[in-house]
Amino acid sequence: MTDRSPPSSSPPASSDAGPPDEEYAEAYSEGYGEGLREAFREVLSHVGRGHTVGEIRVLVESRLARLRDDVASKRRSVLAPPRRPAWGALLRPPARPEPDPMPRLARGTSYLFREDRPRHAVTFVSRSGGEYGRVVCVSTSPPNFPDVPKNRIEVLRLALPTPGLGGAEGELDPGGLGGRIKEATEASGGALVYLDALEVMSTEYSLDTALKFVNFVTAQVARTGSAFVASVDPGTLEERDLRRLQRSFNIVS
């Protein structure tokens, strides 16, 4: 009689068992997905607060710079989670969040803000105008720049062409404005040029005149290391004309 082998005590391997590293891959993919969700939520929150493209870029670069520290902090919290809640921290009122950093104007760059009324452009100029030798404001209704000393602000007014009559005292046509801007940008410290009279210039003169003026200013600030900020209501221009205008600027928001 032949001896029969005793039945094996270990269960047969399941054909459904995955590779040995499947658990690692699953955990990695879950963590990767959560990281993507957190990143997109943060970008959407900045967009919802009305930040410009330039501001969002600075915020994201700042976030990336401290990413290693954030990852290390997250790892420590996973390896050694607190055994009991820190009631003191929970009962204290939340700390006031620090204000989001406001990006500075890059020298030699031109910015176009599409907004129904000049708001973000004015704030942008006010926060950065002190870094330039002068702020040149071309506007029919000059705004206030509270963070810029008044003695460093030069206001230029656009003259409305009236047949048979010259402009009012102190008003300049686009050619005269260009001459004053050339002088300011070539002076020591350069200049930050602010313009919110594009609609008036294109209406009272012509769109081609307004575009030539904008192209002159963008070339001038690029050559002298100055900066140019313009605000325009997109509803006042045809879509084709708005695209032509946007092509003249380095950054459009």
Secondary structure, 3 states (H helix, E strand, C coil): CCCCCCCCCCCCCCCCCCCCCHHHHHHHHHHHHHHHHHHHHHHHHHHHCCCCHHHHHHHHHHHHHCHHHHHHHHHHHHHCCCCCCCHHHHHCCCCCCCCCCCCCCCCCEEEEEECCCCCHHHHHHHHHHHHCCEEEEECCCCCCCCCCCHHHEEEEEECCCECCECCCCCEECHHHHHHHHHHHHCCCCCEEEEECCHHHHHHHCCHHHHHHHHHHHHHHHHHHCCEEEEEECHHHCCHHHHHHHHCCCCEEC
